[in-house]
Amino acid sequence: MKRFSLNLYELFIGFRYLKSKKGQGFISFNTVLSMIIVFLGVFILIVVISVMNGFQSQIKDKILDVDSHISVTNGYGNPNGDSMVNYGRLVEKIKAVPGVTAVDPFVQGEALFRHKTNIGYVMIRGTGTEKNIPKDVLKFLHEGKEDFTRKRGIFIGAEMAVNNGISRGDYLEIIVPKGRLSAREGMTPGMQKYKVLGFFKTGYYDFDTKLILMDFRQAQRLYEVGNVARGIGIKISDVYSGLETVASRIRSAVSFDYNVRTAADRNRNLFYALQLEKLIMTIILFLVILSAAFSIMGTLVMVVMEKKKAIGVLKSMGAKPNSIMIIFILEGFLIGIAGTVMGVLMGLAAALNLEAIIKWIEATINSVGMKVHMLFSMAPWEQISLVPKHVYYIDSIPTVVKPEFVVFIAVFAVFLSTVASIFPAWHASRQKPVDTIRYE
């Protein structure tokens, strides 16, 4: 019972010390400032990391949605080079692997295109036949789906069409290295003219500006490689947790004469760069919480200086050094709790409604700007976009809130606030009651 009453007494004193004496408002203001810094650190961390998680997730989803989850190509020591002669037999083997949902051979290579005066680099991908148009190709086609296997017909990205002034029905000249590589002549160039049957939009900038789709047989004729494939594209049912498992099964099915690579392997540098960017940003933002810890430490040092006489009185009444420490550690803990709770609530609210908030800010800026221009008879106001699509190439601001990360941020903020109060609390517990009362 005695210990329970002591806890109440420490808690009561800890709450009282959050407020300053009458006429000494600076300490109280500093306490509020410490709470605000903790709040800002937690709030900014939750919002920024949620947006970065959303961007990473969207980029990965777009790559995995368009590109093959797993690809099979000839091994480096294969006598046929990059030409898969027996691709039909391999397709049947891979289809039998558990977890595989689609298997499509493809011919892929680099090329140049010319349209009027525009010349540029593109990647040609030939996949699918009249009886089997891949679903991951079909769902991105805007128009002309029925003409996919039409002779001398291609599909290009909508962004590529806008950038180069290409309309449906226009003809593009495709220049490729054709035939097989020879020691004497090297690779001879070939040029064919193709009609633009339609457009596709994947939402991934590199694909929509540099990729040309055609059917598998047309690509074979374009590159003059004969009845061979350059690789086999594979889609699986569980891309996030089953990628490596299915890839391992495919390696066993096709033997080690073939190179089996996952989308993560092919885009390793991009995924690593995204992860590194997120890590660096997280570390930088955690420094905000660290600065809050120093602010709390400074606040409590000033509180200790202010409460010297009160500490002396408490000690003379029998308060133990541990109790004095608990009072001031509790004060740092309460500051951390208050700032963290506000930061988590506001951070989650902002992260989950960020798109609406951005649109409101854009509308406000544009409304004010338009009124200012009309008032001073200036040039027409150009609408401002805080997230321009031609830079970020997204239709909305993606946010992904991970509960485990939010919990970690909250616990870390409270822990750091509590740890920051240990030194001032220890300093207060070391004071001698006679000296503090004598000089006050």
Buried (B, 14 or more C-beta within 10 A) or exposed (E): EEEEEBEEBBBEBBEEBBEBEEEEEEBBEBBBBBBBBBBBBBBBBBBBBBBBBBBBBBBBBBBBBBBBBBBBBBEEEBEEEBBBBEBEEBBEBBEEBEBBBBBBBBBBBEBBBBBEEEEBEBBBBBBBBEEBBBEBBEEBBEEBBEBBBBEBBBBBBBBBBEEBEBEBEBEBEBBBBBBEEEEEEEEEEBEBEBBBBBBBBBBBBBBBBBBBBBBBBBBBBBBEBEEBBBBBBBBBEEBEEBBEEBBEBBBEBBEEEBBBBBBBBBBEEBBEEBEEEBEEBBEEBBEBBBBBBEBBBBBBBBBBEBBBEBBBBBBEEEBEBEBBBBBBBBBBBBBBBBBBBBBBBBBBBBBEEBEEBBBEEBEEBBEEBBEEBEEEEEEEBEEEBEEEEEEEBBEEBBBBBEEEBBEEBBEBBBBBBBBBBBBBBBBBBEBEBEEBBEEE
